[in-house]
Amino acid sequence: MKQFSFALALLLVRASSFMPTFGPKRPITALKTFSEIESPFADGGGASASEADNLGPAETFEGPLDLTLDNVEAVLDEMRPYLISDGGNVKVTEIDGPIVRLELVGECGTCPSSTQTMKMGLERKLKEKIPEISEVVQAIPEGPSLEIEQVDVVLESVRPFLAVAGGSIVCEDIVGVGSTQPTVMLKMEGASATLQSVKLEITQRIQRHFMSPGLRVTWTN
């Protein structure tokens, strides 16, 4: 996320050298405003870095604890600062007997490592403190339909920044809809087309929009 913000900020700085100015340049203010627009928490899924800082050290609880919603939340609170620092969070969706269902939100929800986060991190800690838990299951909400119009919703959020550097992006096709690994085919032109950090950010935005970390994005020439 930070790499993408820096990459596009660099494009803006380069583009500004070809644009007329009407007063003293203020690159620091421009970059600050751009950073605010590109906040990884703009979708409301996670929390801001300042919110993570305000949490302070989490209270720790010694096990074993009874399997209750309050105790599950208390154990999760110990790990939330780490998730929030990465732009994500976790919420309890259901406790069904000894099975706890959790939903990773924000950046964590579509991260390729979300399964490891759930099993090796959250589940391990919860079972350690609450032995009554037999399994922790990741709850994945249903996203919008995978169609070009919905892909364009995501692309519209980055087109203004690409256009500043003379670039453009379109969705050429979507293949494998209904399969275990559908693929969105994009074509990007302009200076940003060679920046892997920009492509990675767009890929992650599309995965977040459709709530599908397994969704592939390919780039055509």
N, C-alpha and C positions, 0 to 999 in steps of 0.2 A: 504493500500500500504506500509506504513512504517512498519506495523507488519510483512508483508511478507518478506520485505528486511531484517528485524532483524532476523526472523526465519531462513531464508536460510543462512544468515551470521553466525548464531549460528551453523548451521549444518556444514558449511565450517570450522569453528574453531574446532569443534569436530573432523571432518574428518582429519584435519591437524595433529592431535596428533598421527595418525597412518601412516603418510607419512614421508619419509626421508626429511631432510632439508639440505641445502647446504649453510649455512650462517646464520647470525642472523635473527630471526623472526621479521617481521614488521607488526603486526596485524592491526595497525592504517591505514597504507597504503593499506592493503588488503581490509579492510572494506570500505575505501573510494572508491577504484576502483569498488568494488561490488555495492556500492550505485549508482555510475555513470551508471553502466550497467543496474541497475534496476530502472532507472529514470522513474516515471509514465508518463513522457511527451515524451518518446522515439518514440511514434507513430505519433507525430506531431500534435495531436489533441488539446492539451492545450498549456500552456506556463509555463516556469520554474518559480520557486519561486523567483529567482532573478529578473525576468521580472515583476512579480507582485509587488515586492518591489519598482522597478523603476517607477511604474505608479504614485506613490504618491497619495495624496488625490484627488478624482475625483471632477470635477467642478459640482456644483448643479444648476439646473434650476427650476425656479418657473413657475408653470402652470397658466392658460392653454396655451398649445402650439398647433400650427397647426400640422396636420398630414402630415409630410414630412419625407423622409428618413433621412435627417440630424437631425431632432428633435428626431426621434426614436433612432438613433445611440447615440445621446447626452444623452438621458435618460438611455440607456443601459450602457453607459460608467460609470455611477454612480454605477452600480451594478457589472460590470466586475471584479473589484479587488477581490470581494468575490468569484466569480466563478473561477478565475485564481488561487486563493490560494488553491482551492480544486482540481486543475489540469484540469479545464475545461474552457469553454468560450461559447459565444453565437454569432450567426451571423444572420442577416436578409436575408431571402431567397426571400421574396415577400411581397409587400403591395398591396392587392386586395380590393380596396374600403376602407371600414372601418375595414377590417380584415388584421392583421399582422401575417405573418408566420415566425417563428424563428426556428433555428436549434441549439440545444445544442450539443457541440462537446467536445472531450476529455473525462475526467472522468464523466462529467455531462451528456453526451449523453446516457450512459447506466446505470446510477445510478438508483436503484429502486425508488428513490424519485424524479426522473426527472419530473414527472407530477406535484407534489407539487411545485417544483422549478419553473416550467413554470406558473402555475395558481396562486399560492399564493404569488409568488415573482415577477417574471417579468411582468406578465399580470396586476397584481394589481398596480404596480408602473407605468407602461405605461399608464393605464387608468386614473390614478390619475393626471398625468402630461399632457396627451393628451386625453381629454374626447371624441374626435371624434372617437376613437378606440372602436369598438363594441366587438371584440374578438381577442385573441391571440392564434394562433394554432401552435402546435409543428410539425415541418417538420422532418420526419424521413427518411433518405436516405436508399436506398436498399442495403443490404449487400450481401456477397457472398452466394452461394448455401450451404445449410446445408447438408454436407456430411462428411464422416470420413476423407477424404483427406484434407479438409479444417480445420477440428479440429486438425489434425496433424501439420498443419502450426503453430498453437498456441502452441501445446505441445512441438514442437522442440525448442521453445525459453526458456523453463524451464528444459528440460531434462539434459543439461550439469550440472546445479546446483544440481539437484537431484542425478545425477550419482556420484558426488563427495562424497556423503554420502551413496553410495551404493543403491540408490533408482531408481525406474523406473515408468513410467506412460504410459498407452495405452488407446485408445478409444475402448471400447468393442462393443458399439452399439449406434444407434440413433433411437429413437421411436417418433411417433407422428408428423413426418414431414408433414407440410401443415396444422397442427392444430393450435389452438390459443396458445398452450403451449407445444411445442416440448421439448424433453428431451435428453440430451447427457449423456451417461453412461460411466464413467471412472473407471479405476482400477489403484491404485497407491500402490506401495510396497516400503519398506524401512523405515528409521527413519522418514521421512517426512509424512508418511501416517497417523500419528496420530495428526498432527498439523493442527488445523482448520484454522489458518491464511494463511497457504500455500494453502489449498483447496479454501478458499475464493478468494485469488488472482487469482488462475487459473480460477475459475468460472467467475470472472470479466473480465479477458482477453478474454475468449471465448465469453462472451456477447458483449464486445466491437468489437471483430472481425466480428461477425455476425450482429452487430448493432441491437441487440434484447435484451432489458432488461428483457423481459418475458421468455427468454430461460432458462430452468431449467438444472442443472447439478447434477447428482446423482453419488454416489460412491459405487462400488461393492466390496465385500470382495474377 
